[in-house]
């Protein structure tokens, strides 16, 4: 039975849905932090609830309860954004693909050309889908750090790539001011001082800093910070393997080692202080020197800075990634990803295919997230 034409929109969408969620290479975790949830409007407003746990009242048997006040919250507003990526399929590839009823493939060479063309279409579709996932990761991970700026601030205006689109925005989420701090100036509950030294410098005391943060979170929100998850780069933990405080603590008294095993430091912090570390080194790239004779330079940028930690108290649901309906090529108006394929009716009769999604990260518990610049 002949294979379906991979330029068919139904085939394209099916191929996207069959891709695994743990996209290879990247090690993304944005969709785990903010799971996807459908919404049915393009202009979103949502309430960021202030963390409270008020008491009820005790009355006499014939007493009448006094109504309490409404919960405190801040209202956030944002528009869902249209995320898109596309590629042009060359005419030769299109020519060698066949639909039912077209002339049969009669030679091994024809079959090889057809399979090569299908592979090229899958490659372009994967390329487009990877760009959408990288963009979703960028939006979510920046939201978890308190703000989203587009285009990315780490890229000079002269190096903005054409596919970035024409949208520009800067959205700030209502995180607590005391929950975004530097290790060198860390101040906890009742101005309790931390170690006062960045973690990548000699004399730092990460154990004290984490204890200070734990108390601050507990006293401010009522949430038990022990058992929190810390999302950070492997570089953060790599520096801790040579930290004097940890070396002395694990050795007991006089230390006879110069560095610790990477896994040991993670287990020690989890068992002794109560924090679980998750390694996160995902990156995206951009090009510079595009017009140079030596070819463009590929530059990597991290979704989370190398010396920054996101501390997430256990048991919290921080929000979701809202995905709104799209018309799609069939006017189906369904949420989630969509694919398209279009052929120009004018020379050079290019065929374009792509992947898109309409969505935006919604943070409803932004005031429970602690962001520590541990190398500052």
N, C-alpha and C positions, 0 to 999 in steps of 0.2 A: 504494500500500500504506500503511495507517495507521501512524503512528509509535508506538513502544512507549510505554506509560505511564511517565513518568520517576520515578514513585513506586515502581516495581518495584525491589526490592533489587539485582537483577542489573544493571539499567540504572544505578543509582546507583554501584555499585562500578566498572563499566566506565567511567563518566564520570570517576571519580577517577583510574583507572589511565592514562587518555588525557591527563591534564593534564601539561604539560611539567615537568621537574624544576627548571628555572630559573624559579621562580615570579616573576611580574612584580612590580614595585615594590620588592622587598625587597633584592635583591643578597645573598642568603644564601650562606654557604659552610660551614656546619656539617656538612652531609652529605658534603662533599668532604673535610673533615678526618677525620671518623669515618664511613666508609661503613656502610650498613645490613647487618646480618648476622643470620640467624635463629638463635634459641636455643629450647630446648624445655623450659624450666623457668622458674618465676616467682621463685625465690630464687636469686640469682646469687652465686657466689664466683669470684674470679679472682685470679691471681697478678701482682703488679707486680714484674717482674724487675729486680734491680739491675744496672746497666751494668758488665760485666766483660769482659775479654778475656785470660784467663790463658794462660800458656805450658804446653806439654806438657813431657816430660822426655827426656833423652838417656841411654841405657843401653848397657852392653856387649852384645855379641851374645847372650850367654846370660842377660842381665838380665831381671828380672821387674818390670813396671811397678807403681808404687805408686798405688793408687786416689786420685783427687782428691776434694775435698769437693763436696757438692751446691751448686748455684747459690743465691745469696742472693736472697730475695724477701720482699715483704710481701703478705699476703693481704687482699684487699678483699671486702666483703660489701655487697650491696644488693638490694632487691627491685625488679623491673620495676614501672613505674607505669602506670596506665591513663589515657591521654590521650584526652579526649573533648570535642567541641563539637557543639552542636545548635541548631536553629531550629524554630519552629512555623510550619507552612504554613497559611494562613488557609483557612476552609471554601470560600470562593468559588473559590479557585485549584483546590482538590481537585475541586470540582463540574464544572469545565470541562475536566478531563483525561479522556481516554477510553481504555478498554482494547479489545482486539479483541472484536467481537461487540456492543459498545454501539451505540446509535443513531448513524448517520453524521452528519458535519458537513454541514449543508445550506445554510448561508449564509456570506457573507463575514464577517459580524459574529461568527458562531460560531467560524469559523476564527481570526479575530483574537484572540478571547478565549482560545482553546486555546493559540495560540502565546505569548500573554502569560503564561499560566499556566505553560507549560513554561519560559519565561525566568525566571520567579520561582523555580521549583524549582532551576534551574541556579544562580541567584544565591545561594540559600540553601546549596546544596551547596558552591559555591566559597567562600562565607563561612566555613563550618565547616572546610573543608580548609585554608584560609589560617590559621585559628586553631591547628590542629594543627601546621602547619609552623612557625609562630612559636614554639610551645611546644617543639618539637624543637630549633629553633635556640637558644632560651634555655638548654635543658639542655646542649647540646653546647658552646656558647661559654663557659658558666660552668664546665663541667668542664675545658676547656682553660686556664682561669685558676686552677684549683685547688680550687674548691668549688662546690656547688650548694645554694642556700637557697630554700625554697619555703614560703609565697608570696614574691614578689620583695621583697628588703629595701628597695628604693628607693621602695616604695609604703607609705604610712601604713596602719595597721590599719583605720582608719575608711574608707579608700578601697578596700579589698579588694573585688573584684567577685564577685557570686554564682557565676559560672561557674568561679571558681578551685577550687572543690571544698573538701573538708574535710581534705585531707592537709597535714601540716606536717613538714618534715624539713630537716636540715642535714648534708650529706655533704662531707667534706674528703678530697681525693686526696693521696697521699704524694709531693708535689713537694719538691725540694731547697730547704732554707731559703736557701741562697746563690743560688738561681736565681729568687728573687722579691725585687727590690731597687728602690730609688728612685734616680733619676739624681743627686740632690743628695748622696747618701751612698754612691754606688756604690763597692764594693770588689771588686777582682778577685783573681786567683790570687796567693798570697803577700802579700795585703793591698795589692796594687797599686792606687793611687788613681785614680779617674776624674776628670772635669772638676770635679765638686763643685757643679754648677749645673744647675737644671732647664732643660729644653730650650726652654721658653717664656719664659725670662728672659734678660736681656742677659748676655754673657760666658760662655754655655754652650759646651761643646765636644763636640758629638755624635760627631764622628769619633773622638776619643779614647775616649769611652764605648763605642762599638761595638767598637773595637779591644780594650779591656779585657774586654768580654763575650766576644768571640771567643776570646781566650786562656783565659779562665776555663772556657768550655765545653769547649775542646780538652783542657786539662789535667785537668779533672774527669772527663770521660766518655770521652775518646779519640776523640770525634766531631769531624770537621772542620767548624767553625762557618762558615767562609767558603762562601758559596753558600746560607746560611740564608735562610728566608723570614720577613719581618717583617710581621705583620698589624696594621694601625693605622688610625686615622681620617685623613681628608684634612687635618684640622686640624693633626696632628703635622707633616706635610710642609709645610703652608702656613707654619708658623712657621720651618721650616728654610730657606725661600726667602729669608729676610732675615737669616739667621744670619751673623755677621761672619766666623767661621772659614771657612765655605763660600765666602763672597764673596771673601775674600782668596786662598783656595786656587785658585779657578777663575780669578780675574783674574791671578794670578801674583804681582804685587807690589802696587802701589797700585791700588785698585779704583776704577772709574769708574761703577759701577752700584749701585743701591740695593736691588734684589731680583733673584731668579733666576726663570727659567721653571720651572713646577711639574714638567714632564716632565724638564727638564735635571737637576734635583736628584735625581730618582729614578735616572736613568741614571748620574750621577756617583757616587752611593753604590754602585750595583751594580758599576760598572767599577773604582772605586778602592779600595773597602773590601770588596766581595764580598757585599753583602746585597741581596736582592730585596724590594722593598716591594709589598704588596698593599693597596689602599685598601679600607677596610671601615667603612661608616657606617650599617649596618642598625639599625633601631629597632623597638621595640614601643610601644604606647600604653596608657594607662589613663584613666579618667574621674574627674573630681572635680566638686563642685557639682551633683550629679545632680538634686537636688530644687529647684534655684534657678529663678526665673522667667525668667532669661535663657538657660536651657538648660545642659547639662553642658559642662565644659571638657575638651578632649582634651590630655593631657600626654604628650610623647614621652620615652622612656628608651632609651639605647643598650644593645645586647647587650655591647658592649665600650666601656669608658669612653673619652672623647675623648682623654685624655692617656696612655693605656696601650698598650703594645706587647706582642704575643705573638711570641716569636722561636722559630722551628721549624728545627732542624738538618736538612740535606738527607738524604734516604734513609731516614728513620725512618717506621715504621708505628706510630702512637701508640695505636691501638685501633680500636674499632668501636661503632656504635650497635646494641645488641642489641634485636631485636624478637621477642617471644614469641607463641605461638599464641593466638588468641581464638576464642570460640565462634561469634560472629557470629550473624546471624539464621537461619542454616541449620545450625548446629552443625558447621561444617566444620573448625574448629580449625586454621586456617592462620595463619602469621605475616604481618606487614605490616598495612596499613590495612584497616579494615572500615567498612561503612556500615550504617545501619539506618533503618527507617521503621515507625512504630507509630501506630495511631489509637485514641484513648480511646473506651471504650464508654459513657462517661457524659458528660452535657453539660459543656462546649460541644462535645464530640466533636472535639477538636483532633487534628491530624495533625502528628507531629514526625518530623523526619529529622535525621541527624547523621553525623559521621565520627569514627572513633577509631583508636587504635593502642596496643598494649602494648609498652613499650620503655624503655631506659635507656642512657646513654652509659657504655661500658667503656673506661677508660684503662689500658693495659698498659705504656706508656712515659712515665708522668707525670714521671719524673725527668730527662727529656731536654728538657723545655719550659722556656724562660726567659721570665719575665714582668717587664717593666720599666715602672715608673711614671715616664715620662720628664718629666712635668710636676710631679713632687714631689721 
